[in-house]
Amino acid sequence: MKNIQWFILLISIPALIFSQNIPVNIKPQDFTFIVLGDRTGGAEQEIFEQVIASARALNPDFIINVGDLIEGYSQIEETIRNQWDSIFINIGDLKEKFLFTPGNHDIWDSLSKAIYLEQTDYPNTYYNFSLGKNHFVVLDNSLQEKVGAPDSLELAWLQSTLSKYKKADNIICFMHRSFWKQAYTNNAPDTFHKLFVKYGVDYVFSGHDHFYCQQIWDGITYTQVGPSGSRLKVYFKEELGAFQHFVKVNVKNNKVQVKLLRADGTEMPADYVTLDNINEIKSIENAVEITRLEIGTSDSISVIVNNISEIPIATNLAWHSDNDLFKIYPSEESIFIESNRSESYPFHAVVDNDNIYPLPRMSFDYPYAGGAKKYNLERMIPIKLTAACYQLNKPLKIDGKLDEKIYKTIKPLSVFGSSDGNVTKTDPWQVWFLYDNTNLYITAEMIDYAPNQIMTTITKRDERVYSDDHINIVLQSIPESDMYYQFFINALGVVMDRSCKMQGKDSKRDTKWDSNIITHAIINSSGWTVEIAMPLQDFPGFNAEVWGFNLVRFQSGKNTVSTYSVPFEHNPKTFAKLRFTK
């Protein structure tokens, strides 16, 4: 880094002394710095540029990010270097003020680590420095996969550093992964937090999960800085921290003030969203249930509301539908529920079975934070679809050509929805389910109006097929079982498969499981087709009448997915029914 006004601070770690550049014109008793959240994965470049422009306008003394500046996860050195070159072009003159924290998109293996150190001009991935009576610690948990497993050398360095500077007026730490949230929520041990408490850390800034929240825990102010240009991925509502933002920190006379700013620079209170708020909202979501509507079988549903708040719920519950062929009656209902009470409200559905998307949505305001805030709880109607699997008199030839008469005599599945319950945004596609005494057959025809954009980078079994254009199939061969199977097949017919088992609310996935699946795919001028044969013996104890299933298509050219039974979840209770016909 070139700057004739920079001075050197010596920083010690076990068996090593190295230097970190800090601008010399910073006044230790009065300075401002910016904390940026994740730019990746799934960078939205225009938003990142807006954040950078807003940060530049504030003229901070320095800027630090909490990781994930590049997309990464490439094995091609030139690609990685080009991504870093783009970052330095983006930040421009701010490079002289920029400090780095490594994220998992910046460092994922030894090559990416070496390039990171070269690009940042750092001798190590973690470091520390002081400004007056304020001490800063930057950690590297980019490769740490779980809460209790930090790097042992880094942990020893951290303990030594915090012990040395424990009398600082403020100790401020930065790291990428936000394991503190999990530990706080579950009252579980966190190695870093234990040291932070022991040595008097005051502020911790982290990222990774693409939503904002702040929480004071054992006297430490934790702030997860969410997307500063990255896509939303965990939550999608502002009440849950899902909005583009960055953070400004003022330190004056060793007093620290944290401010939350939207991407355009609009200031908001730092406690706008707390982790306590998010956990309460998650409990609220679990306190409301809509009974599942079995399309073609039932026309009635109920909304069951448990009031877990401290005050009564007094509001209107409304159904909204942009689909004239799928309506809920009454469309609005006045509800009143005392604290710690539950009420059930019946509704009637009128639906055209062939035109279910977009799905109707229910919403009402639910009080939280002791009644100081209202959460607009919104839920699309849960559905249960049923499809037919047709019996064949002879085995299907697996050649990907779709020239058998059966494809013209039976109706394929062709109505799909987007992940949010709206009409699909992918190009049209259709799927047939067939079977004989030996195999289950699944055939798909994927129309693609830009076939030159079909992505086929994966050529080996059980690699990241889901990054290509693909069909994702889940099958539950025994109804009510916790076991199910997942298959990703791309436009080359390459397969990634795994067995899955529900354990509580989590799905445990065994990637070592392999089926004896046979596929043949063809890319043509209209898109791609695939024929699939799955031996029934791969599914021990399978039911001969009804299975559970779901289908998802990913179209890379439009960077979007569509689903047969929305939403797609790793939960067999949400799967559609596949009924075997004779």
C-alpha positions as CSV (number, residue, x, y, z in Angstrom):
1,M,0.0,0.0,0.0
2,K,1.4,3.4,-0.9
3,N,0.9,6.3,1.5
4,I,3.8,8.4,2.8
5,Q,1.7,9.4,5.8
6,W,1.4,6.0,7.2
7,F,3.2,4.7,10.4
8,I,4.0,1.3,11.6
9,L,2.6,-0.5,14.6
10,L,4.5,-3.5,15.8
11,I,2.2,-6.5,16.5
12,S,3.4,-9.6,18.3
13,I,2.2,-13.2,17.9
14,P,3.9,-16.4,19.0
15,A,7.3,-16.6,17.3
16,L,6.5,-13.8,14.9
17,I,6.5,-10.0,14.9
18,F,5.0,-8.2,11.9
19,S,3.6,-4.7,11.1
20,Q,0.3,-3.4,10.1
21,N,-0.2,0.0,8.4
22,I,-2.6,2.5,10.0
23,P,-3.1,6.1,8.6
24,V,-1.0,8.4,10.7
25,N,-3.5,11.3,10.6
26,I,-6.1,9.6,12.7
27,K,-6.7,11.3,16.0
28,P,-6.8,8.6,18.6
29,Q,-9.2,10.5,20.8
30,D,-11.7,11.2,18.0
31,F,-12.1,9.0,14.9
32,T,-14.7,7.3,12.8
33,F,-14.6,4.0,11.0
34,I,-17.0,2.1,8.7
35,V,-17.8,-1.6,9.0
36,L,-18.9,-3.3,5.8
37,G,-20.9,-6.6,5.7
38,D,-20.7,-9.3,3.1
39,R,-20.5,-8.5,-0.6
40,T,-20.7,-12.2,-1.5
41,G,-22.0,-14.9,-2.1
42,G,-24.3,-13.8,-4.8
43,A,-23.0,-10.2,-5.1
44,E,-25.4,-7.5,-6.3
45,Q,-22.8,-5.2,-7.7
46,E,-24.9,-2.0,-7.9
47,I,-25.7,-2.2,-4.2
48,F,-22.1,-2.8,-3.3
49,E,-21.1,0.3,-5.3
50,Q,-23.9,2.3,-3.6
51,V,-22.6,1.2,-0.2
52,I,-19.0,2.2,-1.2
53,A,-20.3,5.6,-2.4
54,S,-22.2,6.2,0.9
55,A,-19.2,5.2,2.9
56,R,-16.9,7.5,0.9
57,A,-19.2,10.4,1.5
58,L,-18.8,10.0,5.3
59,N,-15.0,10.4,5.0
60,P,-14.2,7.8,7.6
61,D,-10.7,7.4,9.0
62,F,-10.7,3.8,8.0
63,I,-13.0,1.1,6.6
64,I,-13.0,-2.6,7.7
65,N,-15.1,-5.4,6.2
66,V,-16.2,-8.5,8.0
67,G,-15.3,-10.9,5.1
68,D,-16.6,-12.2,1.8
69,L,-15.5,-9.6,-0.7
70,I,-15.0,-12.1,-3.6
71,E,-17.2,-14.9,-4.8
72,G,-14.3,-17.4,-4.5
73,Y,-14.6,-21.2,-4.4
74,S,-12.6,-21.5,-7.6
75,Q,-9.6,-23.7,-8.2
76,I,-8.4,-21.5,-11.0
77,E,-5.7,-19.1,-9.8
78,E,-6.4,-16.5,-12.6
79,T,-10.1,-16.4,-11.7
80,I,-9.3,-15.7,-8.0
81,R,-6.8,-13.0,-8.9
82,N,-9.3,-11.4,-11.3
83,Q,-11.9,-11.3,-8.6
84,W,-9.5,-9.5,-6.3
85,D,-8.6,-7.0,-9.0
86,S,-12.3,-6.2,-9.4
87,I,-12.5,-5.5,-5.7
88,F,-9.6,-3.0,-5.7
89,I,-11.1,-1.3,-8.7
90,N,-14.4,-1.0,-6.9
91,I,-13.0,0.5,-3.7
92,G,-10.6,2.8,-5.7
93,D,-9.0,5.5,-3.5
94,L,-10.5,3.9,-0.4
95,K,-7.9,1.1,-0.7
96,E,-5.6,3.4,1.4
97,K,-8.1,3.3,4.2
98,F,-9.2,-0.4,3.9
99,L,-8.6,-3.1,6.4
100,F,-9.6,-6.7,5.7
101,T,-11.2,-9.6,7.6
102,P,-11.1,-12.9,5.9
103,G,-14.4,-14.7,5.1
104,N,-15.1,-18.2,3.7
105,H,-15.6,-16.8,0.2
106,D,-12.1,-15.1,0.5
107,I,-10.3,-18.1,2.0
108,W,-11.4,-21.7,1.4
109,D,-8.2,-23.6,0.8
110,S,-4.4,-23.1,0.8
111,L,-4.3,-21.4,-2.6
112,S,-7.0,-18.9,-1.8
113,K,-5.2,-18.1,1.5
114,A,-1.9,-17.5,-0.2
115,I,-3.6,-15.2,-2.7
116,Y,-5.5,-13.4,0.1
117,L,-2.3,-12.6,2.0
118,E,-0.6,-11.4,-1.3
119,Q,-3.6,-9.2,-2.3
120,T,-4.0,-7.6,1.2
121,D,-0.2,-7.4,1.7
122,Y,-0.7,-9.0,5.2
123,P,1.8,-11.4,6.7
124,N,-1.0,-13.2,8.5
125,T,-4.8,-13.6,8.3
126,Y,-5.3,-12.3,11.9
127,Y,-3.8,-9.3,13.5
128,N,-4.3,-6.5,16.0
129,F,-3.5,-2.8,16.4
130,S,-4.1,0.1,18.8
131,L,-5.4,3.7,18.3
132,G,-4.8,5.5,21.6
133,K,-6.5,3.6,24.4
134,N,-8.6,1.6,21.9
135,H,-7.4,-1.8,20.8
136,F,-8.6,-3.7,17.7
137,V,-8.4,-7.4,17.1
138,V,-9.1,-9.0,13.7
139,L,-9.7,-12.8,13.7
140,D,-9.8,-15.4,11.0
141,N,-12.6,-18.0,11.4
142,S,-13.0,-18.4,7.6
143,L,-12.3,-22.1,7.7
144,Q,-14.0,-22.8,11.1
145,E,-17.1,-24.9,10.5
146,K,-18.6,-25.1,14.0
147,V,-18.7,-23.0,17.2
148,G,-16.2,-24.8,19.4
149,A,-13.4,-25.5,16.9
150,P,-11.2,-22.4,16.4
151,D,-7.6,-22.7,15.1
152,S,-5.4,-23.6,18.1
153,L,-2.5,-21.3,17.2
154,E,-4.9,-18.4,16.6
155,L,-6.7,-19.1,19.9
156,A,-3.3,-19.0,21.8
157,W,-2.5,-15.7,20.0
158,L,-5.9,-14.3,20.9
159,Q,-5.6,-15.1,24.5
160,S,-2.1,-13.6,24.7
161,T,-3.2,-10.5,22.9
162,L,-6.3,-9.9,25.0
163,S,-4.3,-10.5,28.2
164,K,-1.8,-7.9,27.1
165,Y,-4.4,-5.2,26.2
166,K,-7.1,-6.0,28.8
167,K,-6.7,-2.5,30.4
168,A,-7.5,-0.7,27.1
169,D,-10.6,1.6,27.4
170,N,-12.2,-0.3,24.5
171,I,-11.4,-3.7,22.9
172,I,-13.1,-4.1,19.5
173,C,-13.0,-7.4,17.7
174,F,-13.9,-8.4,14.1
175,M,-14.5,-11.9,12.6
176,H,-16.5,-13.3,9.8
177,R,-18.6,-16.2,11.0
178,S,-21.2,-15.3,13.7
179,F,-21.1,-18.4,15.9
180,W,-22.0,-16.1,18.9
181,K,-25.6,-16.1,17.7
182,Q,-26.0,-19.8,18.0
183,A,-24.2,-19.9,21.4
184,Y,-26.4,-17.0,22.7
185,T,-29.7,-18.5,21.5
186,N,-28.9,-22.0,22.8
187,N,-27.1,-21.0,25.9
188,A,-24.2,-23.0,24.6
189,P,-20.4,-22.6,25.2
190,D,-18.5,-20.4,22.8
191,T,-14.7,-20.5,23.0
192,F,-14.3,-16.9,21.7
193,H,-17.0,-15.5,23.9
194,K,-15.5,-17.0,27.0
195,L,-12.2,-15.2,26.2
196,F,-14.0,-12.0,25.3
197,V,-15.7,-12.0,28.7
198,K,-12.6,-12.9,30.6
199,Y,-10.5,-10.1,29.1
200,G,-13.1,-7.4,28.9
201,V,-13.9,-7.2,25.1
202,D,-16.4,-4.4,24.6
203,Y,-17.6,-4.7,20.9
204,V,-17.6,-7.6,18.4
205,F,-18.5,-7.2,14.7
206,S,-19.2,-10.2,12.5
207,G,-21.0,-11.2,9.3
208,H,-21.6,-14.3,7.2
209,D,-25.4,-14.8,7.6
210,H,-26.6,-11.9,5.4
211,F,-28.9,-10.2,7.9
212,Y,-28.4,-7.5,10.5
213,C,-28.8,-7.9,14.3
214,Q,-27.3,-6.6,17.4
215,Q,-27.3,-8.1,20.9
216,I,-25.7,-7.2,24.3
217,W,-24.5,-10.4,25.9
218,D,-22.5,-10.5,29.1
219,G,-21.7,-6.8,28.7
220,I,-20.4,-7.2,25.2
221,T,-22.1,-5.5,22.3
222,Y,-22.3,-8.0,19.4
223,T,-23.2,-6.7,15.9
224,Q,-23.8,-8.9,13.0
225,V,-23.3,-6.8,9.9
226,G,-25.4,-8.3,7.1
227,P,-25.5,-7.7,3.4
228,S,-23.5,-4.9,2.0
229,G,-24.2,-6.0,-1.6
230,S,-24.6,-9.8,-1.0
231,R,-27.9,-11.5,-1.7
232,L,-30.4,-12.1,1.1
233,K,-30.3,-15.8,2.1
234,V,-31.5,-16.6,5.6
235,Y,-34.3,-14.1,6.0
236,F,-36.2,-12.0,3.6
237,K,-38.1,-9.5,5.8
238,E,-36.8,-6.3,7.2
239,E,-38.0,-7.1,10.7
240,L,-35.5,-10.0,10.6
241,G,-32.6,-7.8,9.5
242,A,-33.0,-8.6,5.8
243,F,-32.0,-5.3,4.1
244,Q,-28.8,-3.8,2.6
245,H,-26.8,-1.8,5.0
246,F,-23.4,-1.0,6.7
247,V,-22.3,0.3,10.1
248,K,-20.6,3.5,11.2
249,V,-18.7,3.7,14.5
250,N,-17.7,6.9,16.2
251,V,-15.0,6.9,18.9
252,K,-14.7,10.1,20.8
253,N,-12.8,10.5,24.1
254,N,-12.9,6.7,24.1
255,K,-16.7,6.6,24.1
256,V,-18.0,4.3,21.3
257,Q,-21.2,5.0,19.3
258,V,-22.5,2.5,16.8
259,K,-24.9,3.6,14.1
260,L,-26.7,1.4,11.5
261,L,-27.0,2.9,8.0
262,R,-29.0,1.7,5.0
263,A,-27.1,1.3,1.7
264,D,-28.0,4.9,0.7
265,G,-26.6,6.3,4.0
266,T,-29.8,6.8,5.9
267,E,-29.1,6.4,9.6
268,M,-31.1,4.0,11.8
269,P,-30.7,3.1,15.5
270,A,-28.2,0.3,16.1
271,D,-30.8,-1.8,18.0
272,Y,-33.3,-1.6,15.1
273,V,-33.1,-5.4,15.0
274,T,-31.8,-7.4,17.9
275,L,-31.2,-11.1,18.1
276,D,-33.8,-11.2,20.9
277,N,-36.3,-9.6,18.4
278,I,-35.4,-12.3,15.8
279,N,-35.7,-15.2,18.2
280,E,-39.1,-13.8,19.4
281,I,-40.3,-13.5,15.8
282,K,-39.2,-17.1,15.1
283,S,-41.3,-18.2,18.1
284,I,-44.2,-16.2,16.7
285,E,-43.9,-17.9,13.4
286,N,-44.1,-21.3,15.2
287,A,-47.1,-20.1,17.1
288,V,-49.3,-19.8,14.0
289,E,-50.4,-22.8,12.0
290,I,-52.5,-23.1,8.8
291,T,-53.8,-26.6,8.2
292,R,-52.7,-28.1,4.9
293,L,-55.1,-27.9,2.0
294,E,-55.2,-31.1,0.0
295,I,-55.8,-29.9,-3.6
296,G,-58.6,-31.9,-5.2
297,T,-59.6,-33.6,-2.0
298,S,-60.6,-30.9,0.5
299,D,-61.9,-27.3,0.4
300,S,-61.5,-26.2,4.1
301,I,-58.6,-25.0,6.2
302,S,-58.1,-23.5,9.6
303,V,-55.8,-20.8,10.9
304,I,-54.7,-21.6,14.5
305,V,-53.1,-18.7,16.4
306,N,-51.4,-19.0,19.7
307,N,-50.8,-15.7,21.5
308,I,-47.4,-15.9,23.1
309,S,-47.1,-12.2,23.5
310,E,-47.7,-10.2,26.7
311,I,-50.7,-8.3,25.3
312,P,-53.9,-9.3,23.5
313,I,-53.8,-9.6,19.7
314,A,-56.6,-7.4,18.3
315,T,-56.3,-7.0,14.5
316,N,-57.7,-8.2,11.2
317,L,-56.5,-11.4,9.5
318,A,-56.7,-11.0,5.7
319,W,-56.2,-13.3,2.7
320,H,-54.6,-11.9,-0.4
321,S,-54.7,-13.5,-3.8
322,D,-53.6,-12.5,-7.2
323,N,-55.1,-15.7,-8.6
324,D,-58.7,-15.4,-9.7
325,L,-58.8,-19.2,-9.8
326,F,-57.7,-19.7,-6.2
327,K,-59.7,-17.7,-3.5
328,I,-60.1,-18.0,0.2
329,Y,-63.4,-17.1,2.0
330,P,-64.0,-15.0,4.0
331,S,-61.2,-12.8,2.7
332,E,-60.9,-11.0,6.0
333,E,-61.6,-11.9,9.6
334,S,-61.5,-9.8,12.8
335,I,-59.5,-11.6,15.5
336,F,-59.0,-11.0,19.2
337,I,-56.9,-13.3,21.4
338,E,-55.9,-12.8,25.0
339,S,-52.3,-13.3,26.1
340,N,-51.4,-17.0,26.4
341,R,-54.6,-18.1,24.7
342,S,-55.2,-19.9,21.4
343,E,-58.0,-19.5,18.8
344,S,-58.9,-21.3,15.6
345,Y,-60.5,-19.6,12.6
346,P,-62.1,-21.7,9.7
347,F,-61.9,-20.7,6.0
348,H,-63.2,-22.1,2.7
349,A,-61.0,-22.5,-0.4
350,V,-62.2,-22.4,-4.0
351,V,-59.5,-23.5,-6.5
352,D,-58.9,-24.7,-10.0
353,N,-56.7,-27.7,-9.6
354,D,-54.7,-26.9,-12.8
355,N,-54.0,-23.2,-11.9
356,I,-52.9,-23.1,-8.3
357,Y,-50.2,-20.5,-8.6
358,P,-49.9,-17.9,-7.4
359,L,-50.8,-19.2,-4.0
360,P,-53.0,-17.1,-1.7
361,R,-51.3,-15.5,1.3
362,M,-52.5,-14.7,4.8
363,S,-51.3,-11.8,6.9
364,F,-51.9,-10.0,10.2
365,D,-50.0,-7.9,12.7
366,Y,-48.6,-9.8,15.7
367,P,-47.3,-7.7,18.6
368,Y,-43.8,-8.3,20.0
369,A,-41.0,-6.6,22.0
370,G,-43.5,-6.1,24.8
371,G,-46.0,-4.6,22.4
372,A,-43.5,-1.9,21.3
373,K,-43.3,-3.4,17.8
374,K,-45.6,-5.3,15.4
375,Y,-44.5,-8.1,13.1
376,N,-46.5,-8.4,9.9
377,L,-46.8,-12.2,9.9
378,E,-47.3,-13.4,6.3
379,R,-47.9,-17.0,5.3
380,M,-48.8,-18.6,2.0
381,I,-51.3,-21.4,2.2
382,P,-49.7,-24.8,2.7
383,I,-50.8,-27.3,0.0
384,K,-50.7,-31.0,-0.6
385,L,-50.7,-32.0,-4.3
386,T,-51.2,-35.4,-5.7
387,A,-49.7,-36.7,-9.0
388,A,-50.0,-40.0,-10.9
389,C,-47.3,-42.5,-11.7
390,Y,-48.4,-44.7,-14.6
391,Q,-47.7,-48.4,-15.1
392,L,-45.8,-49.6,-18.2
393,N,-46.1,-52.9,-19.9
394,K,-42.5,-53.1,-20.8
395,P,-39.3,-51.3,-19.7
396,L,-38.7,-47.7,-20.9
397,K,-35.7,-47.3,-23.2
398,I,-33.4,-44.7,-21.5
399,D,-32.1,-42.7,-24.4
400,G,-33.3,-39.2,-23.7
401,K,-35.3,-38.9,-26.9
402,L,-38.8,-38.9,-25.5
403,D,-40.2,-40.6,-28.7
404,E,-42.3,-43.3,-27.0
405,K,-46.1,-43.1,-27.5
406,I,-46.7,-43.0,-23.7
407,Y,-45.5,-39.3,-23.6
408,K,-48.5,-38.4,-25.9
409,T,-51.1,-40.4,-24.1
410,I,-50.6,-39.3,-20.5
411,K,-50.7,-35.8,-19.0
412,P,-47.4,-34.6,-17.7
413,L,-46.9,-32.3,-14.6
414,S,-46.5,-28.9,-16.1
415,V,-47.7,-26.4,-13.4
416,F,-45.0,-25.1,-11.3
417,G,-44.5,-22.2,-8.9
418,S,-41.6,-19.9,-7.8
419,S,-40.1,-20.3,-4.4
420,D,-42.3,-17.6,-3.0
421,G,-45.5,-19.2,-4.3
422,N,-45.9,-17.0,-7.4
423,V,-46.1,-18.1,-11.0
424,T,-42.8,-19.7,-12.1
425,K,-40.2,-17.5,-13.7
426,T,-38.4,-20.3,-15.4
427,D,-39.1,-21.3,-19.0
428,P,-41.8,-24.1,-19.3
429,W,-41.0,-27.7,-18.3
430,Q,-42.8,-30.9,-17.8
431,V,-42.3,-34.2,-16.0
432,W,-43.7,-37.7,-16.4
433,F,-43.7,-40.4,-13.7
434,L,-43.8,-44.1,-14.9
435,Y,-43.0,-47.5,-13.5
436,D,-42.8,-51.2,-14.1
437,N,-42.0,-54.1,-11.9
438,T,-38.3,-53.2,-11.8
439,N,-37.9,-49.4,-12.1
440,L,-39.3,-46.1,-11.3
441,Y,-38.9,-43.8,-14.4
442,I,-38.8,-40.1,-14.4
443,T,-38.7,-38.1,-17.6
444,A,-38.2,-34.3,-17.9
445,E,-38.4,-31.9,-20.8
446,M,-36.8,-28.6,-20.0
447,I,-37.6,-25.8,-22.5
448,D,-34.9,-23.2,-22.5
449,Y,-35.3,-20.2,-24.9
450,A,-31.6,-19.5,-24.6
451,P,-30.1,-23.0,-24.8
452,N,-26.6,-21.5,-25.3
453,Q,-26.8,-20.4,-21.6
454,I,-27.4,-23.9,-20.2
455,M,-24.7,-24.5,-17.7
456,T,-23.0,-27.9,-17.7
457,T,-19.7,-27.6,-15.8
458,I,-20.0,-30.8,-13.6
459,T,-19.0,-34.0,-15.3
460,K,-18.3,-36.4,-12.4
461,R,-20.7,-38.2,-10.1
462,D,-21.6,-36.7,-6.7
463,E,-19.9,-33.4,-7.4
464,R,-21.7,-30.0,-7.1
465,V,-24.4,-30.8,-9.8
466,Y,-26.7,-28.3,-8.1
467,S,-24.5,-25.4,-9.5
468,D,-25.5,-26.4,-13.1
469,D,-28.8,-26.3,-14.8
470,H,-30.5,-29.3,-13.1
471,I,-33.6,-31.1,-11.9
472,N,-33.8,-31.8,-8.2
473,I,-35.9,-34.7,-7.2
474,V,-36.8,-35.9,-3.7
475,L,-38.5,-39.2,-3.1
476,Q,-40.1,-40.7,0.1
477,S,-40.6,-44.3,-0.7
478,I,-42.4,-45.1,2.6
479,P,-45.2,-42.8,3.7
480,E,-44.7,-41.3,7.2
481,S,-41.1,-42.3,7.2
482,D,-38.3,-39.9,8.3
483,M,-36.2,-41.3,5.4
484,Y,-36.1,-39.9,1.9
485,Y,-33.8,-39.6,-1.0
486,Q,-32.5,-36.7,-3.1
487,F,-31.2,-36.6,-6.7
488,F,-29.7,-33.8,-8.7
489,I,-29.4,-34.4,-12.4
490,N,-27.9,-31.9,-14.8
491,A,-28.3,-31.4,-18.6
492,L,-25.4,-33.9,-19.2
493,G,-27.2,-36.6,-17.1
494,V,-24.6,-36.3,-14.3
495,V,-26.0,-37.3,-10.9
496,M,-25.5,-36.3,-7.4
497,D,-27.5,-38.4,-5.0
498,R,-27.8,-38.8,-1.2
499,S,-30.1,-40.3,1.4
500,C,-31.6,-38.0,4.0
501,K,-33.2,-38.6,7.3
502,M,-35.2,-36.2,9.5
503,Q,-33.9,-35.9,13.0
504,G,-36.1,-33.5,14.9
505,K,-36.4,-30.4,12.7
506,D,-33.1,-31.1,11.0
507,S,-32.3,-33.2,7.9
508,K,-29.2,-35.3,8.1
509,R,-27.8,-36.1,4.7
510,D,-25.6,-39.0,3.7
511,T,-23.6,-38.0,0.6
512,K,-21.9,-41.4,0.5
513,W,-25.2,-43.2,-0.4
514,D,-25.3,-44.0,-4.1
515,S,-28.3,-45.4,-6.0
516,N,-28.1,-47.5,-9.2
517,I,-29.7,-44.8,-11.2
518,I,-29.4,-44.7,-15.0
519,T,-29.8,-41.4,-16.9
520,H,-29.5,-40.2,-20.4
521,A,-29.8,-36.5,-21.2
522,I,-29.8,-34.6,-24.5
523,I,-29.3,-30.8,-25.1
524,N,-31.0,-29.6,-28.2
525,S,-32.1,-26.3,-29.8
526,S,-35.2,-26.1,-27.5
527,G,-33.5,-26.9,-24.2
528,W,-32.7,-30.3,-22.7
529,T,-34.4,-33.6,-22.0
530,V,-33.5,-36.4,-19.6
531,E,-34.8,-39.9,-19.0
532,I,-34.1,-41.6,-15.7
533,A,-34.5,-45.1,-14.5
534,M,-34.3,-45.8,-10.7
535,P,-34.3,-49.5,-9.6
536,L,-37.0,-50.0,-7.1
537,Q,-34.7,-52.2,-5.1
538,D,-32.7,-49.1,-4.2
539,F,-35.6,-48.2,-1.9
540,P,-35.9,-51.0,0.7
541,G,-39.4,-51.6,1.9
542,F,-41.0,-49.2,-0.6
543,N,-44.7,-48.7,-0.6
544,A,-46.4,-50.0,-3.8
545,E,-49.2,-47.4,-3.7
546,V,-48.2,-43.9,-2.6
547,W,-44.8,-42.2,-2.3
548,G,-43.9,-38.6,-1.2
549,F,-42.1,-36.4,-3.7
550,N,-41.2,-33.0,-4.9
551,L,-39.5,-31.5,-8.0
552,V,-37.3,-28.4,-8.5
553,R,-35.8,-27.0,-11.6
554,F,-32.8,-24.6,-11.6
555,Q,-32.3,-22.6,-14.8
556,S,-29.0,-20.9,-14.8
557,G,-29.7,-18.5,-17.7
558,K,-32.4,-16.9,-15.6
559,N,-30.8,-17.6,-12.2
560,T,-34.1,-18.8,-10.8
561,V,-35.9,-22.0,-9.7
562,S,-39.4,-23.4,-10.0
563,T,-41.0,-26.0,-7.8
564,Y,-43.9,-28.5,-8.2
565,S,-45.1,-28.2,-4.6
566,V,-44.2,-24.9,-3.0
567,P,-42.4,-24.4,-0.8
568,F,-39.5,-26.9,-1.3
569,E,-38.4,-28.0,2.1
570,H,-36.3,-30.8,3.5
571,N,-39.3,-32.1,5.4
572,P,-41.3,-35.1,4.1
573,K,-44.5,-33.7,5.7
574,T,-44.4,-31.0,3.0
575,F,-44.0,-33.4,0.0
576,A,-46.6,-34.0,-2.6
577,K,-48.2,-37.5,-3.1
578,L,-47.2,-39.8,-5.9
579,R,-50.0,-42.3,-6.5
580,F,-49.1,-45.5,-8.4
581,T,-51.9,-46.4,-10.9
582,K,-52.6,-49.8,-12.3
